[in-house]
């Protein structure tokens, strides 16, 4: 387990670990907009369920500022979700737990 007091360093660690997964599943806990905590099993790189043209594909990945949001595929809901990086509490990626 890695515990970081510097959230910027922890976020960089999480982003680096997620980038290394190359589509493998990981778990992230975050605070939703309504203030509740949510734990999600998800992955990046899923394009199977995108519909439409390149414009639609681009809008899925570029709708929100890439630096603030993490676009993932929620395995439970079977839908795309955006996670606000600023509200992430912890992430477990490849067996490594990073707590913010």
N, CA and C of each residue as an Amber inpcrd file, in Angstrom:
protein
   300
   0.8470000  -1.1790000   0.0000000   0.0000000   0.0000000   0.0000000
   0.8840000   1.2300000   0.0000000   0.5180000   2.2000000  -0.8090000
   1.2210000   3.4670000  -0.8380000   0.2760000   4.5510000  -0.3320000
   0.6870000   5.2870000   0.6730000  -0.1020000   6.3890000   1.2020000
   0.6550000   7.6720000   0.9030000  -0.0240000   8.6060000   0.2670000
   0.6140000   9.8560000  -0.1240000  -0.0350000  11.0170000   0.6070000
   0.7880000  11.8900000   1.1300000   0.2600000  13.1110000   1.7290000
   0.1670000  14.2020000   0.6800000   0.9560000  14.0880000  -0.3700000
   0.9210000  15.0460000  -1.4580000  -0.0270000  14.5010000  -2.5240000
  -1.2040000  15.1210000  -2.6450000  -2.2070000  14.5810000  -3.5640000
  -1.7680000  14.6930000  -5.0260000  -0.9380000  15.6700000  -5.3550000
  -0.4480000  15.7930000  -6.7240000   0.4290000  14.6030000  -7.0710000
   1.3050000  14.2300000  -6.1710000   2.1720000  13.0770000  -6.3930000
   1.3460000  11.7940000  -6.4620000   0.3590000  11.6670000  -5.6000000
  -0.4960000  10.4790000  -5.6040000  -1.2810000  10.3890000  -6.9050000
  -1.7980000  11.5160000  -7.3880000  -2.5620000  11.5070000  -8.6320000
  -1.6700000  11.1090000  -9.7970000  -0.4540000  11.5900000  -9.8130000
   0.4880000  11.1860000 -10.8690000   0.7590000   9.6900000 -10.8050000
   0.8840000   9.1580000  -9.5840000   1.1000000   7.7170000  -9.4120000
  -0.0940000   6.9320000  -9.9370000  -1.3020000   7.3640000  -9.5910000
  -2.5080000   6.6880000 -10.0570000  -2.5980000   6.7450000 -11.5740000
  -2.3680000   7.9150000 -12.1580000  -2.4330000   8.0570000 -13.6080000
  -1.4040000   7.1670000 -14.3030000  -0.2020000   7.0920000 -13.7500000
   0.8410000   6.2550000 -14.3420000   0.4700000   4.7770000 -14.2600000
  -0.0650000   4.3570000 -13.1130000  -0.4630000   2.9590000 -12.9510000
  -1.6090000   2.5940000 -13.8900000  -2.5750000   3.4940000 -14.0380000
  -3.7070000   3.2380000 -14.9370000  -3.2270000   3.1640000 -16.3810000
  -2.3070000   4.0180000 -16.7560000  -1.7660000   3.9910000 -18.1190000
  -1.0490000   2.6680000 -18.3990000  -0.4330000   2.0970000 -17.3870000
   0.2890000   0.8340000 -17.5510000  -0.6440000  -0.3740000 -17.6430000
  -1.9070000  -0.2240000 -17.2290000  -2.8240000  -1.3640000 -17.2510000
  -3.1700000  -1.7960000 -18.6670000  -3.1340000  -0.8860000 -19.6020000
  -3.4610000  -1.1760000 -21.0060000  -4.8000000  -1.9060000 -21.1220000
  -5.8050000  -1.4030000 -20.4250000  -7.1460000  -1.9570000 -20.5310000
  -7.5150000  -2.9720000 -19.4750000  -6.6190000  -3.3050000 -18.5560000
  -6.9680000  -4.2450000 -17.4920000  -7.8210000  -3.5320000 -16.4400000
  -8.5700000  -4.3210000 -15.6950000  -9.4630000  -3.7540000 -14.6920000
  -8.7010000  -3.1840000 -13.5040000  -9.2860000  -2.1520000 -12.9070000
  -8.7820000  -1.5700000 -11.6710000  -9.9790000  -1.0570000 -10.8810000
  -9.7520000  -0.7540000  -9.6150000 -10.8230000  -0.2880000  -8.7320000
 -10.4880000   1.1070000  -8.2440000 -11.4790000   1.9480000  -8.2370000
 -11.2790000   3.3210000  -7.7700000 -12.4530000   3.7080000  -6.8670000
 -12.1500000   4.4240000  -5.7840000 -13.1810000   4.9520000  -4.8820000
 -13.1350000   6.4670000  -4.9670000 -14.3030000   7.0690000  -5.0840000
 -14.3600000   8.5230000  -5.2340000 -15.6630000   9.0520000  -4.6500000
 -15.7400000  10.3640000  -4.5210000 -16.9440000  11.0180000  -4.0160000
 -17.7380000  11.5120000  -5.2180000 -18.9920000  11.0680000  -5.3000000
 -19.8540000  11.4640000  -6.4070000 -20.3260000  12.9040000  -6.2080000
 -20.9620000  13.4570000  -7.2400000 -21.4440000  14.8360000  -7.1790000
 -22.4630000  15.0540000  -6.0750000 -23.2170000  14.0020000  -5.7240000
 -24.2150000  14.1440000  -4.6670000 -23.6240000  13.9810000  -3.2680000
 -22.2900000  13.7580000  -3.1870000 -21.6090000  13.6700000  -1.9010000
 -21.4380000  12.2670000  -1.3620000 -21.9960000  11.2720000  -2.0340000
 -21.8490000   9.8910000  -1.5800000 -20.5490000   9.2980000  -2.1190000
 -20.0560000   8.2850000  -1.4160000 -18.8340000   7.6020000  -1.8370000
 -19.2210000   6.4360000  -2.7380000 -18.4640000   6.2470000  -3.8000000
 -18.7420000   5.1710000  -4.7510000 -17.4520000   4.4170000  -5.0510000
 -17.5240000   3.1020000  -5.0590000 -16.3890000   2.2590000  -5.4270000
 -16.7420000   1.6110000  -6.7610000 -15.8610000   1.7700000  -7.7410000
 -16.1520000   1.2950000  -9.0850000 -15.0320000   0.4000000  -9.5990000
 -15.4180000  -0.7430000 -10.1640000 -14.4970000  -1.6200000 -10.8680000
 -14.5880000  -1.2270000 -12.3350000 -13.4810000  -0.7760000 -12.9090000
 -13.5490000  -0.2060000 -14.2450000 -12.2680000  -0.4570000 -15.0330000
 -12.2710000   0.0040000 -16.2670000 -11.0890000  -0.0970000 -17.1110000
 -11.1210000   1.0090000 -18.1460000  -9.9930000   1.2700000 -18.7340000
  -9.8980000   2.2650000 -19.7920000  -9.7490000   1.5490000 -21.1280000
  -9.8890000   2.2850000 -22.1980000  -9.6340000   1.7420000 -23.5210000
 -10.7670000   0.9640000 -24.1480000 -11.9430000   0.9400000 -23.5430000
 -13.0740000   0.2150000 -24.1290000 -13.7100000   1.0780000 -25.2070000
 -13.8100000   0.5450000 -26.4200000 -14.4120000   1.2920000 -27.5240000
 -15.5490000   0.5200000 -28.1830000 -15.8300000  -0.6690000 -27.7000000
 -16.8240000  -1.5390000 -28.3120000 -18.2130000  -0.9130000 -28.3420000
 -18.5840000  -0.1770000 -27.3200000 -19.9510000   0.3070000 -27.1940000
 -20.1360000   1.7360000 -27.7000000 -19.1060000   2.3020000 -28.3030000
 -19.2450000   3.6230000 -28.8940000 -20.1020000   3.5050000 -30.1380000
 -20.9430000   4.4860000 -30.3670000 -21.8070000   4.4750000 -31.5430000
 -21.6460000   5.7790000 -32.2960000 -21.8180000   5.7050000 -33.5750000
 -21.7850000   6.9070000 -34.3770000 -20.4780000   7.0830000 -35.1170000
 -20.2200000   8.3130000 -35.4670000 -19.0530000   8.6380000 -36.2690000
 -17.8740000   9.0090000 -35.4020000 -16.8330000   9.4480000 -36.0430000
 -15.6410000   9.8880000 -35.3280000 -15.9660000  11.0300000 -34.3730000
 -16.9130000  11.8770000 -34.7540000 -17.3080000  12.9880000 -33.8870000
 -17.8410000  12.4640000 -32.5630000 -18.6540000  11.4180000 -32.6100000
 -19.1850000  10.8450000 -31.3780000 -18.0510000  10.2200000 -30.5730000
 -17.1720000   9.4730000 -31.2340000 -16.0480000   8.8650000 -30.5380000
 -15.1840000   9.9220000 -29.8700000 -14.9500000  10.9990000 -30.5610000
 -14.1350000  12.0680000 -29.9980000 -14.8420000  12.6950000 -28.8090000
 -16.1600000  12.8580000 -28.8800000 -16.8700000  13.5090000 -27.7870000
 -16.8410000  12.6620000 -26.5150000 -16.8130000  11.3350000 -26.6410000
 -16.7580000  10.4790000 -25.4530000 -15.4520000  10.7000000 -24.6970000
 -14.3610000  10.8350000 -25.4210000 -13.0740000  10.9630000 -24.7520000
 -12.6980000  12.4080000 -24.4520000 -13.2880000  13.3600000 -25.1590000
 -12.8870000  14.7530000 -25.0000000 -13.9790000  15.6600000 -24.4410000
 -15.0530000  15.0850000 -23.9360000 -16.1570000  15.8930000 -23.4500000
 -15.7120000  16.8020000 -22.3180000 -14.9490000  16.2700000 -21.4060000
 -14.5080000  17.0430000 -20.2530000 -13.0060000  17.2380000 -20.3260000
 -12.5250000  18.1610000 -19.5620000 -11.0990000  18.4420000 -19.5620000
 -10.3220000  17.1950000 -19.1660000  -9.4190000  16.6970000 -20.0330000
  -8.6840000  15.4770000 -19.7240000  -7.8990000  15.5580000 -18.4210000
  -7.4790000  16.7390000 -18.0370000  -6.6850000  16.8470000 -16.8230000
  -7.5390000  16.7200000 -15.5630000  -8.8410000  16.9450000 -15.6650000
  -9.6960000  16.8970000 -14.4810000 -10.4880000  15.5960000 -14.3700000
 -10.8090000  14.9480000 -15.4840000 -11.6560000  13.7690000 -15.4680000
 -10.9520000  12.5530000 -16.0490000 -11.3060000  11.3960000 -15.5140000
 -10.8080000  10.1180000 -15.9880000 -11.9960000   9.3860000 -16.6140000
 -11.9420000   9.1470000 -17.9270000 -13.0240000   8.4520000 -18.6230000
 -12.7600000   6.9590000 -18.5920000 -13.7360000   6.1980000 -18.0640000
 -13.5660000   4.7570000 -17.8650000 -14.8300000   4.0200000 -18.2930000
 -14.7020000   2.6960000 -18.3910000 -15.8310000   1.8080000 -18.6310000
 -16.1650000   1.1350000 -17.3040000 -17.3630000   1.3690000 -16.7810000
 -17.8080000   0.7790000 -15.5180000 -18.2870000  -0.6400000 -15.8050000
 -17.6100000  -1.6320000 -15.2480000 -17.9190000  -3.0310000 -15.5170000
 -19.2570000  -3.4500000 -14.9200000 -19.6750000  -2.8460000 -13.8240000
 -20.9390000  -3.2020000 -13.1860000 -22.1280000  -2.6180000 -13.9470000
 -22.0640000  -1.3490000 -14.2590000 -23.1530000  -0.6700000 -14.9650000
 -23.0980000  -0.8980000 -16.4750000 -21.9590000  -1.4010000 -16.9630000
 -21.7330000  -1.6140000 -18.3860000 -21.9990000  -0.3440000 -19.1820000
 -21.3520000   0.7380000 -18.7210000 -21.5200000   2.0390000 -19.3550000
 -20.2710000   2.8820000 -19.1120000 -20.1100000   3.8990000 -19.9410000
 -18.9910000   4.8170000 -19.7670000 -19.2850000   5.7610000 -18.6100000
 -18.2520000   6.0620000 -17.8410000 -18.3620000   6.9870000 -16.7140000
 -17.1590000   7.9150000 -16.7090000 -17.3540000   9.0960000 -16.1500000
 -16.2580000  10.0400000 -15.9550000 -16.0630000  10.2330000 -14.4600000
 -14.8300000  10.0660000 -14.0100000 -14.5000000  10.2140000 -12.5920000
 -13.6990000  11.5010000 -12.4340000 -14.1410000  12.3610000 -11.5410000
 -13.4130000  13.5860000 -11.2410000 -12.1710000  13.2040000 -10.4400000
 -11.0100000  13.4730000 -10.9860000  -9.7620000  13.0830000 -10.3250000
  -9.5890000  13.7620000  -8.9750000 -10.1710000  14.9260000  -8.8170000
 -10.0240000  15.6740000  -7.5660000 -10.7910000  15.0280000  -6.4170000
 -11.7370000  14.1360000  -6.7220000 -12.5400000  13.5110000  -5.6650000
 -12.1450000  12.0590000  -5.3970000 -11.0900000  11.5740000  -6.0410000
 -10.6540000  10.1950000  -5.8230000 -10.1070000  10.0420000  -4.4050000
 -10.5680000   8.9940000  -3.7070000 -10.1140000   8.6990000  -2.3520000
  -8.9860000   7.6770000  -2.3600000  -9.1340000   6.6340000  -3.1870000
  -8.0970000   5.6260000  -3.3310000  -8.2980000   4.8830000  -4.6460000
  -7.2460000   4.2190000  -5.0660000  -7.3200000   3.3920000  -6.2710000
  -6.4460000   2.1600000  -6.0740000  -6.9480000   1.0270000  -6.5640000
  -6.1720000  -0.2150000  -6.5370000  -5.9420000  -0.6040000  -7.9880000
  -4.6800000  -0.5150000  -8.3970000  -4.3070000  -0.7740000  -9.7820000
  -3.2000000  -1.8190000  -9.7990000  -3.4570000  -2.9400000 -10.4370000
  -2.4430000  -3.9830000 -10.5390000  -1.9290000  -4.4770000  -9.1970000
  -2.8010000  -4.5390000  -8.1980000  -2.4120000  -5.0040000  -6.8830000
  -1.7820000  -3.9470000  -5.9960000  -1.6300000  -2.7370000  -6.5170000
  -1.0450000  -1.6410000  -5.7380000  -2.1790000  -0.7120000  -5.2990000
  -2.2820000  -0.4840000  -4.0010000  -3.3000000   0.4020000  -3.4460000
  -2.6570000   1.7600000  -3.1840000  -3.2290000   2.7990000  -3.8000000
  -2.7470000   4.1650000  -3.5850000  -3.8510000   4.9360000  -2.8930000
  -3.5850000   5.4380000  -1.7060000  -4.5420000   6.1780000  -0.9130000
  -4.1710000   7.6530000  -0.9250000  -5.1710000   8.4910000  -1.1910000
  -4.9140000   9.9340000  -1.2000000  -5.2170000  10.5330000   0.1520000
